Amino acid sequence: AKTTSTMIRSFTRCALRTSKHVASVSPLSFSRQFAVGRSSSVRLQQLEAQAHSALRTLSHPRYDWALGTLDTDVLDVAVVGGGQAGVAAAYGLMRDRVTRVRVFDRGSRGKEGPWDTYCRMPHLRTPKQLTGLDMGVSSLTFQAFYEATAGERAWQELDKIPTLLWNDYLLWFRDTTGVDVANDSDVSSIRFDSKRDLFTLT
């Protein structure tokens, strides 16, 4: 993994770039468990548009938490670990208008967390209906993602969520919400710079 160096501000009041929510998403990279056909790809694009619309509608609070800075290498928040929890934390901060948020993970894209690395179970043990990562936005739920790619009937017939498919959903979620994840980035130390009143990550 490559080494990264950046700074984060030493205060906790922070901010959200609304454009991150409405930006075009990156091409999806689905696992060997799942293939997206042409019709389902269209439905997925429609779902992403619905999610972007919902996020614009829910754009509250109105103002950013932190003032901008001319230092392009300074973050408001750095999240170390790009698995499910790290992506959820970054998304929650963005919802509260925290602008400069970046997630760092030493793994390559799709290898964050246990799902396609060391996890042995082929299916999640939790019921498929449970939500949480979406934070109340229905178009960001796993059910909405699954129905857009496999159909409503397939959702009704689904028992447990395949582990690799859950990994695909997390990748789609982060792309759709605009969470900034720096893959192949190993954070080895965090030091406080008293002169600049910043924390330095290396």
C-alpha positions as CSV (number, residue, x, y, z in Angstrom):
1,A,0.0,0.0,0.0
2,K,1.2,3.5,-0.8
3,T,1.9,6.0,2.0
4,T,-0.3,9.1,2.2
5,S,0.4,12.4,3.8
6,T,-2.3,15.0,4.6
7,M,-3.5,17.3,7.3
8,I,-6.8,17.6,9.3
9,R,-8.0,20.5,11.3
10,S,-7.7,20.3,15.0
11,F,-11.3,21.4,15.7
12,T,-14.5,19.4,15.4
13,R,-16.9,21.8,13.7
14,C,-16.9,20.8,10.1
15,A,-18.7,20.9,6.6
16,L,-20.5,19.2,3.3
17,R,-20.0,19.7,-0.4
18,T,-23.4,19.4,-1.8
19,S,-21.9,18.8,-5.3
20,K,-20.5,15.5,-3.9
21,H,-24.0,14.2,-3.6
22,V,-25.0,15.0,-7.2
23,A,-21.8,14.2,-8.9
24,S,-21.8,11.5,-11.6
25,V,-20.8,8.1,-10.2
26,S,-17.9,6.0,-11.1
27,P,-18.3,2.8,-13.2
28,L,-19.4,-0.1,-11.0
29,S,-17.2,-3.1,-10.5
30,F,-19.4,-6.0,-9.5
31,S,-18.2,-9.2,-8.0
32,R,-18.3,-12.6,-9.6
33,Q,-21.5,-13.2,-7.7
34,F,-23.5,-10.7,-9.6
35,A,-23.9,-9.5,-13.2
36,V,-25.8,-6.4,-14.3
37,G,-27.7,-6.6,-17.5
38,R,-28.7,-3.7,-19.8
39,S,-32.2,-3.4,-18.3
40,S,-31.1,-3.6,-14.7
41,S,-28.3,-1.1,-15.5
42,V,-30.9,1.4,-16.6
43,R,-33.0,0.7,-13.4
44,L,-29.9,1.2,-11.3
45,Q,-29.2,4.6,-13.0
46,Q,-32.7,5.6,-12.3
47,L,-32.3,4.6,-8.7
48,E,-29.1,6.7,-8.4
49,A,-31.0,9.7,-9.8
50,Q,-33.7,9.2,-7.1
51,A,-31.0,9.0,-4.4
52,H,-29.4,12.2,-5.6
53,S,-32.8,13.9,-5.7
54,A,-33.5,12.8,-2.2
55,L,-30.2,14.0,-0.9
56,R,-30.8,17.4,-2.4
57,T,-34.2,17.6,-0.8
58,L,-32.7,16.6,2.6
59,S,-30.0,19.2,2.3
60,H,-30.1,20.3,6.0
61,P,-28.5,22.1,7.7
62,R,-28.3,24.9,5.1
63,Y,-24.8,26.1,5.9
64,D,-21.4,24.3,6.2
65,W,-20.1,23.6,9.6
66,A,-16.6,25.0,8.9
67,L,-15.2,27.9,7.0
68,G,-13.3,27.0,3.8
69,T,-9.5,27.1,3.7
70,L,-7.0,27.8,0.9
71,D,-4.9,24.8,1.9
72,T,-6.0,22.1,-0.6
73,D,-4.3,19.4,1.4
74,V,-6.2,20.1,4.6
75,L,-9.2,18.0,5.6
76,D,-12.0,18.6,8.1
77,V,-12.2,14.9,8.9
78,A,-10.0,11.9,8.0
79,V,-11.6,8.4,8.5
80,V,-9.1,5.6,8.7
81,G,-10.7,2.4,7.4
82,G,-12.9,2.2,4.3
83,G,-15.2,-0.7,5.3
84,Q,-18.9,-0.5,6.1
85,A,-18.4,1.6,9.2
86,G,-15.9,4.0,7.7
87,V,-18.2,4.7,4.7
88,A,-21.2,5.1,6.9
89,A,-19.3,7.6,9.1
90,A,-18.2,9.6,6.1
91,Y,-21.7,9.6,4.7
92,G,-23.2,10.8,8.0
93,L,-20.7,13.6,8.2
94,M,-21.5,14.7,4.7
95,R,-25.2,14.7,5.5
96,D,-24.4,17.2,8.3
97,R,-22.5,19.4,5.8
98,V,-19.0,18.4,6.7
99,T,-17.2,19.3,3.4
100,R,-13.7,17.9,3.4
101,V,-14.0,14.3,4.4
102,R,-11.7,11.5,3.1
103,V,-11.6,7.9,3.9
104,F,-8.3,6.1,3.8
105,D,-7.9,2.3,3.4
106,R,-4.8,0.2,2.8
107,G,-6.8,-2.3,0.6
108,S,-7.6,-1.9,-3.0
109,R,-11.1,-1.1,-4.2
110,G,-13.5,-3.9,-3.2
111,K,-11.1,-5.3,-0.6
112,E,-12.1,-3.0,2.2
113,G,-13.4,-4.8,5.3
114,P,-14.0,-8.5,5.6
115,W,-16.5,-9.2,2.9
116,D,-14.2,-10.2,0.0
117,T,-11.0,-10.8,2.1
118,Y,-11.1,-13.0,5.2
119,C,-14.9,-13.5,5.7
120,R,-15.8,-17.2,5.5
121,M,-19.6,-17.1,5.7
122,P,-21.3,-17.1,2.2
123,H,-24.3,-15.1,3.5
124,L,-25.0,-12.4,6.0
125,R,-26.6,-13.6,9.2
126,T,-28.8,-10.5,9.6
127,P,-32.3,-10.3,8.1
128,K,-32.3,-8.8,4.7
129,Q,-34.9,-6.1,5.7
130,L,-32.6,-4.4,8.2
131,T,-31.5,-0.9,7.3
132,G,-29.2,1.6,8.8
133,L,-26.4,2.6,6.3
134,D,-29.0,4.6,4.3
135,M,-29.9,6.8,7.2
136,G,-33.6,6.9,6.2
137,V,-33.1,7.4,2.4
138,S,-35.1,4.6,0.9
139,S,-33.4,4.8,-2.5
140,L,-30.1,4.0,-0.8
141,T,-31.3,0.8,1.0
142,F,-30.0,-2.7,0.0
143,Q,-33.6,-3.6,-1.0
144,A,-33.8,-0.7,-3.5
145,F,-30.4,-1.7,-4.9
146,Y,-31.3,-5.4,-5.2
147,E,-34.7,-4.7,-6.8
148,A,-33.1,-2.4,-9.3
149,T,-30.6,-5.0,-10.3
150,A,-32.5,-8.3,-9.9
151,G,-36.2,-7.4,-9.8
152,E,-38.9,-7.3,-7.1
153,R,-39.7,-11.0,-7.4
154,A,-36.1,-11.9,-6.8
155,W,-36.1,-9.8,-3.7
156,Q,-39.2,-11.6,-2.4
157,E,-37.5,-14.9,-3.0
158,L,-34.2,-13.9,-1.5
159,D,-33.5,-15.4,2.0
160,K,-30.1,-14.2,3.1
161,I,-27.9,-11.6,1.5
162,P,-24.8,-13.2,-0.2
163,T,-21.7,-11.8,1.3
164,L,-20.0,-10.7,-1.9
165,L,-23.3,-9.1,-3.1
166,W,-23.3,-7.0,0.1
167,N,-19.8,-5.9,-0.8
168,D,-21.1,-4.8,-4.2
169,Y,-23.8,-2.9,-2.5
170,L,-21.3,-1.0,-0.3
171,L,-19.3,-0.1,-3.4
172,W,-22.4,1.2,-5.1
173,F,-23.5,3.1,-2.0
174,R,-20.2,4.9,-1.7
175,D,-20.1,5.8,-5.4
176,T,-23.7,7.0,-5.3
177,T,-23.3,9.1,-2.2
178,G,-20.0,10.6,-3.3
179,V,-17.9,9.3,-0.3
180,D,-14.3,9.9,-1.1
181,V,-12.2,6.8,-0.4
182,A,-8.5,6.7,-1.0
183,N,-7.6,3.1,-1.6
184,D,-4.1,1.6,-1.3
185,S,-3.4,4.3,1.3
186,D,-1.8,3.1,4.5
187,V,-2.0,5.6,7.5
188,S,0.9,4.7,9.8
189,S,1.0,7.7,12.1
190,I,-1.0,10.8,13.3
191,R,0.9,13.7,14.7
192,F,-0.1,17.1,16.0
193,D,1.5,20.2,14.4
194,S,1.2,22.9,17.0
195,K,2.4,25.7,14.6
196,R,-0.3,25.1,12.1
197,D,-2.9,23.8,14.6
198,L,-3.4,20.7,12.5
199,F,-3.0,16.9,12.8
200,T,-0.7,15.4,10.2
201,L,-1.4,11.9,8.8
202,T,1.4,9.9,7.2
